[in-house]
Amino acid sequence: MAKDARMLQVEVVTRTTRLWHGLASSVIVPSIDGDLGILVNRAPILAVLRPGTVVLHTADEGQKEIEVSAGFASVDSNFVTIVVDSGDFIRQ
């Protein structure tokens, strides 16, 4: 489980770099079936992502937005891993 049971441990990565990691209260990812909101204690899921914006409501940095290319998101035991081909911050 994540260190804080009320938070998600999140990691956003590409093949070559880690774009962001830390604690978040919620995450929104652009899945191919529509935007997917992820909260603490969500059931495990693997989602294919389309190009769009990942929104992170972080524990201590406020809201962050990352424009991403296609990829996938994995959620299990309050750990969220987002793997994308490329990504750039549009709001920090």
C-alpha positions in Angstrom: 0.0 0.0 0.0 1.0 3.6 -0.4 2.8 5.2 2.6 -0.3 7.3 3.5 -3.4 5.1 3.4 -5.5 8.2 2.3 -3.2 8.9 -0.7 -2.2 7.3 -4.0 1.5 6.6 -4.8 1.8 7.8 -8.4 4.5 7.5 -11.0 4.4 8.9 -14.5 7.2 7.6 -16.7 8.4 7.3 -20.3 10.8 4.7 -21.6 13.7 6.9 -20.7 12.7 9.2 -17.9 10.4 9.6 -14.8 8.2 12.7 -15.4 6.7 12.8 -11.9 6.3 10.7 -8.8 4.8 11.4 -5.4 1.5 11.3 -3.5 -1.8 12.4 -4.9 -5.4 12.4 -3.6 -6.8 11.7 -7.1 -5.6 11.2 -10.7 -7.5 11.6 -13.9 -6.2 9.8 -17.0 -7.4 10.0 -20.7 -8.3 6.3 -21.3 -9.5 5.2 -24.8 -13.0 4.7 -23.3 -13.1 8.3 -21.8 -11.5 10.1 -18.9 -10.9 7.8 -15.9 -10.9 9.1 -12.4 -8.8 7.2 -9.9 -9.3 7.6 -6.1 -7.8 5.8 -3.1 -8.8 2.2 -2.7 -10.0 1.8 -6.3 -10.3 -1.7 -7.6 -7.2 -2.8 -9.7 -7.4 -1.8 -13.4 -5.3 -1.6 -16.5 -6.3 1.1 -18.9 -5.1 1.9 -22.4 -4.5 5.7 -22.8 -5.1 8.0 -25.7 -3.3 11.3 -26.2 -4.6 13.8 -23.7 -4.1 15.3 -20.2 -3.2 13.5 -17.0 -4.4 15.6 -14.0 -2.8 15.0 -10.6 -4.2 16.4 -7.4 -1.0 16.2 -5.4 -0.4 16.1 -1.7 1.8 19.1 -1.5 2.3 20.7 -4.9 -1.4 21.4 -5.9 -2.8 20.4 -9.2 -0.4 19.3 -11.9 -1.3 18.6 -15.6 0.8 16.6 -18.0 0.0 16.4 -21.7 0.7 12.8 -22.7 0.8 10.6 -25.7 -0.6 7.1 -25.9 0.3 4.6 -23.2 -1.3 2.8 -20.3 -2.2 3.2 -16.7 -2.0 0.5 -14.0 -3.8 0.8 -10.6 -3.2 -1.7 -7.9 -3.2 -1.3 -4.0 -3.1 2.5 -4.2 -0.2 2.5 -6.6 -0.8 4.2 -9.9 1.8 3.7 -12.7 1.3 5.7 -15.9 3.6 4.7 -18.8 3.5 6.9 -21.9 5.5 7.4 -25.1 6.1 11.1 -24.2 4.8 13.8 -21.9 5.2 17.5 -21.1 3.9 19.5 -18.2 1.3 22.1 -19.2 0.5 23.2 -15.6 2.8 22.9 -12.6 
